Amino acid sequence: MTHAEEVIERAMAAVAQARRRREREQEWRRQTFGRIQVGMPLPPLKRGGVQLSLQLERPNAR
């Protein structure tokens, strides 16, 4: 086996290992965070809210 073939083989092995690790972590996240229940949904906003001023400077500041 030539040096180039060995390098390619090691690279392919590293890619396969990274893929296995990523899939294993993805499965762990799915199981762990799939059990977490999100709190109650936020209440709907009422119409007629107040628009905030976009004036960021203080009126008396110089």
C-alpha positions as CSV (number, residue, x, y, z in Angstrom):
1,M,0.0,0.0,0.0
2,T,1.4,3.4,-0.9
3,H,1.8,6.3,1.4
4,A,-1.1,8.1,-0.3
5,E,-3.4,5.1,0.1
6,E,-2.5,4.9,3.8
7,V,-3.3,8.6,4.2
8,I,-6.6,8.2,2.4
9,E,-7.5,5.2,4.5
10,R,-6.7,7.0,7.8
11,A,-8.7,10.0,6.6
12,M,-11.7,7.8,5.7
13,A,-11.5,6.1,9.1
14,A,-11.4,9.5,10.9
15,V,-14.5,10.6,8.9
16,A,-16.3,7.4,9.8
17,Q,-15.4,7.9,13.5
18,A,-16.6,11.5,13.5
19,R,-19.9,10.4,11.8
20,R,-20.5,7.7,14.4
21,R,-19.8,10.2,17.2
22,R,-22.1,12.8,15.7
23,E,-24.9,10.3,15.2
24,R,-24.4,9.0,18.8
25,E,-24.6,12.5,20.2
26,Q,-27.6,13.4,18.0
27,E,-29.4,10.3,19.4
28,W,-28.5,11.3,23.0
29,R,-29.8,14.9,22.4
30,R,-33.0,13.5,20.9
31,Q,-33.6,11.2,23.9
32,T,-32.5,13.8,26.5
33,F,-34.2,16.9,25.2
34,G,-37.2,15.0,23.8
35,R,-38.3,14.4,27.4
36,I,-38.1,18.0,28.4
37,Q,-41.6,19.6,28.2
38,V,-41.8,23.2,27.3
39,G,-43.9,25.4,29.6
40,M,-47.3,26.7,28.8
41,P,-47.5,28.8,25.7
42,L,-47.4,32.5,26.0
43,P,-50.8,34.2,26.1
44,P,-51.8,36.1,22.9
45,L,-51.0,39.7,22.8
46,K,-53.9,42.2,23.1
47,R,-54.5,44.7,20.4
48,G,-53.9,48.4,21.1
49,G,-50.5,48.2,22.8
50,V,-48.3,51.2,23.4
51,Q,-45.5,52.0,21.0
52,L,-42.2,52.8,22.7
53,S,-40.3,55.9,21.9
54,L,-37.1,55.4,19.8
55,Q,-35.5,58.5,21.2
56,L,-32.4,57.0,22.9
57,E,-30.8,60.2,24.1
58,R,-32.0,62.0,27.2
59,P,-33.8,65.3,26.4
60,N,-31.6,67.4,28.7
61,A,-28.2,65.7,27.8
62,R,-25.7,67.8,25.7
